[in-house]
Amino acid sequence: MSDEIHSELQAIVSKSPLLSSVLGNWDEIALPDSWLVAGAIAQTVWNHVFGFPPAYGIQDIDIVYFDPDDLSEDSEAEHSARIRAALSGLPVWIDVKNQARVHSWYEAKFGYPINPYTSTAEAITTFPTTAAAVGLRPGHANLELCTPYGLSDLLGAVVRPNKKQITREIYEKKIDRWIKLWPELTIVGWDQ
């Protein structure tokens, strides 16, 4: 990935009060292999591209981590409560999920089983769209990125299905909401 594209994403993120607040308080997250991921990043970029306020349409912020040594639902809930308290000034829901335990509830929620993930980076490769399959966290000098499908769809406001794990129904539910809020998105159909 070019430094220019990385810098463009970093500039967009830095102008977002929501994302800057989360990343600026990253020490409070204090979880193994943790990343700020998915929709809030994509939606922040779309807001920039289409001239909306930075927080327009953002319902939640997803923080994921990977802890195979503690797969308990209670522990995940405790981390969630702690992080929500630390970020209580934000006007959105903070969703915290241990990617090492997703396989334990995925079938009940979506109707089919998945194999356990081996890392947060692997989990990100399964996110429903290529534009939202992105993770950020503070690095040494800049943001550290996890972008398994690159940034061209994200920065180009293109929504493309990532068929690695999701169904057509999951994808279409997402795009139905998104197209109402960001009607100028380029939507790639499931069968394209």
C-alpha positions as CSV (number, residue, x, y, z in Angstrom):
1,M,0.0,0.0,0.0
2,S,1.4,3.4,-0.9
3,D,2.3,5.9,1.7
4,E,0.0,8.4,0.0
5,I,-3.1,6.1,0.4
6,H,-2.1,5.4,4.0
7,S,-1.7,9.1,4.6
8,E,-5.1,9.9,3.0
9,L,-6.9,7.4,5.3
10,Q,-5.0,8.7,8.3
11,A,-6.0,12.3,7.5
12,I,-9.7,11.3,7.2
13,V,-9.6,9.4,10.5
14,S,-7.8,12.2,12.3
15,K,-10.7,14.6,11.4
16,S,-13.3,12.2,13.0
17,P,-14.1,13.1,16.6
18,L,-15.4,9.5,17.2
19,L,-12.5,7.6,15.7
20,S,-9.8,10.0,17.1
21,S,-11.3,9.7,20.5
22,V,-11.2,5.9,20.4
23,L,-7.6,5.8,19.0
24,G,-6.5,8.6,21.4
25,N,-7.6,6.5,24.3
26,W,-6.2,3.2,23.0
27,D,-4.2,2.5,26.1
28,E,-7.6,2.1,27.9
29,I,-8.5,-0.7,25.5
30,A,-5.7,-2.9,26.8
31,L,-6.7,-6.1,25.1
32,P,-4.5,-8.6,23.1
33,D,-4.3,-8.1,19.3
34,S,-7.0,-5.4,19.5
35,W,-8.2,-3.3,16.5
36,L,-10.8,-0.6,15.8
37,V,-12.6,-2.2,12.8
38,A,-15.3,-2.2,10.2
39,G,-18.3,-0.1,9.7
40,A,-17.4,3.0,11.6
41,I,-14.2,3.3,9.6
42,A,-15.9,2.8,6.3
43,Q,-18.7,5.2,7.2
44,T,-16.3,7.8,8.3
45,V,-14.6,7.6,4.9
46,W,-17.9,7.7,3.1
47,N,-18.9,10.8,5.1
48,H,-15.6,12.5,4.0
49,V,-16.1,11.5,0.3
50,F,-19.7,12.6,0.2
51,G,-19.4,15.7,2.4
52,F,-21.4,14.6,5.4
53,P,-20.4,15.4,9.0
54,P,-17.9,12.9,10.3
55,A,-20.3,11.0,12.6
56,Y,-23.3,10.9,10.2
57,G,-25.0,7.5,10.1
58,I,-22.6,5.8,12.5
59,Q,-24.5,3.7,15.0
60,D,-21.6,1.9,16.7
61,I,-17.9,1.4,16.9
62,D,-16.5,-2.1,16.7
63,I,-13.4,-3.0,18.7
64,V,-12.2,-6.5,18.3
65,Y,-9.4,-8.5,20.0
66,F,-8.1,-12.0,20.1
67,D,-7.7,-13.9,23.4
68,P,-7.8,-17.7,22.9
69,D,-6.9,-18.2,26.6
70,D,-10.2,-16.7,27.8
71,L,-13.2,-17.6,25.7
72,S,-15.8,-16.9,28.4
73,E,-18.7,-14.7,27.5
74,D,-18.5,-13.1,31.0
75,S,-15.0,-12.0,30.4
76,E,-15.9,-10.5,27.0
77,A,-18.8,-8.7,28.7
78,E,-16.6,-7.3,31.4
79,H,-14.1,-6.0,28.8
80,S,-17.0,-4.4,26.9
81,A,-18.4,-2.7,30.1
82,R,-14.9,-1.4,31.0
83,I,-14.3,0.0,27.6
84,R,-17.7,1.5,27.3
85,A,-17.1,3.2,30.6
86,A,-13.7,4.5,29.5
87,L,-15.3,5.9,26.2
88,S,-18.6,6.9,27.8
89,G,-18.4,10.4,26.3
90,L,-19.0,9.0,22.8
91,P,-22.6,9.2,21.5
92,V,-22.5,5.7,19.9
93,W,-22.6,2.1,21.1
94,I,-19.2,0.5,21.6
95,D,-19.2,-3.2,20.6
96,V,-16.3,-5.3,21.9
97,K,-15.8,-8.8,20.6
98,N,-13.2,-11.5,21.2
99,Q,-12.6,-13.0,17.8
100,A,-11.3,-16.2,19.4
101,R,-14.8,-17.0,20.5
102,V,-16.9,-15.9,17.5
103,H,-17.3,-19.6,16.3
104,S,-19.0,-20.4,19.6
105,W,-22.0,-18.2,18.8
106,Y,-21.9,-17.6,15.1
107,E,-24.2,-20.6,14.1
108,A,-26.9,-19.6,16.6
109,K,-26.9,-16.0,15.2
110,F,-26.4,-16.7,11.4
111,G,-27.6,-20.3,10.9
112,Y,-24.3,-21.9,9.9
113,P,-21.1,-22.8,11.7
114,I,-17.6,-21.3,11.1
115,N,-14.2,-22.6,12.0
116,P,-12.4,-20.8,14.9
117,Y,-10.3,-17.9,13.8
118,T,-6.5,-18.0,14.5
119,S,-6.0,-14.2,14.8
120,T,-7.8,-10.9,14.6
121,A,-6.3,-10.4,11.2
122,E,-7.9,-13.6,9.9
123,A,-11.2,-12.5,11.3
124,I,-11.0,-9.2,9.4
125,T,-10.6,-11.2,6.2
126,T,-14.1,-12.5,6.7
127,F,-15.9,-9.2,7.2
128,P,-19.0,-8.8,5.0
129,T,-17.6,-6.2,2.5
130,T,-14.2,-5.4,1.2
131,A,-14.5,-1.7,2.1
132,A,-15.3,-2.6,5.7
133,A,-12.7,-5.3,6.0
134,V,-10.2,-2.9,7.6
135,G,-8.7,-2.5,11.0
136,L,-6.8,0.4,12.6
137,R,-4.8,0.9,15.8
138,P,-2.1,3.3,16.9
139,G,1.4,2.4,15.6
140,H,4.8,4.0,16.3
141,A,4.5,7.1,14.0
142,N,1.3,6.5,12.2
143,L,-1.8,4.2,12.3
144,E,-1.1,0.6,11.9
145,L,-3.5,-0.9,9.3
146,C,-4.9,-4.3,8.6
147,T,-6.4,-4.1,5.1
148,P,-6.6,-7.6,3.6
149,Y,-8.4,-6.3,0.4
150,G,-6.5,-3.0,0.2
151,L,-8.1,0.5,0.5
152,S,-9.3,1.1,-3.1
153,D,-12.9,0.1,-2.4
154,L,-13.0,1.9,0.9
155,L,-11.5,5.2,-0.4
156,G,-13.5,4.9,-3.7
157,A,-16.8,4.4,-1.8
158,V,-17.4,1.0,-3.5
159,V,-19.3,-1.6,-1.6
160,R,-18.4,-5.1,-2.8
161,P,-19.4,-8.4,-1.1
162,N,-16.7,-10.4,0.6
163,K,-18.1,-13.9,0.0
164,K,-15.5,-15.6,2.2
165,Q,-18.1,-16.2,5.0
166,I,-21.3,-14.3,4.6
167,T,-24.5,-15.0,2.8
168,R,-26.4,-12.9,0.2
169,E,-29.0,-12.1,2.9
170,I,-26.4,-10.7,5.3
171,Y,-24.8,-8.6,2.5
172,E,-28.1,-7.3,1.1
173,K,-29.3,-6.3,4.6
174,K,-26.2,-4.2,5.0
175,I,-26.5,-2.5,1.7
176,D,-30.2,-1.8,2.2
177,R,-29.3,0.3,5.2
178,W,-26.2,1.9,3.7
179,I,-27.7,3.0,0.4
180,K,-30.4,5.0,2.2
181,L,-27.8,6.9,4.1
182,W,-25.1,7.1,1.4
183,P,-27.1,7.0,-1.9
184,E,-24.0,7.8,-4.0
185,L,-22.2,4.6,-2.9
186,T,-21.2,2.3,-5.8
187,I,-22.9,-1.0,-4.9
188,V,-21.5,-4.2,-6.5
189,G,-24.3,-6.8,-6.6
190,W,-23.9,-10.2,-5.0
191,D,-23.9,-11.9,-8.5
192,Q,-21.5,-9.5,-10.2
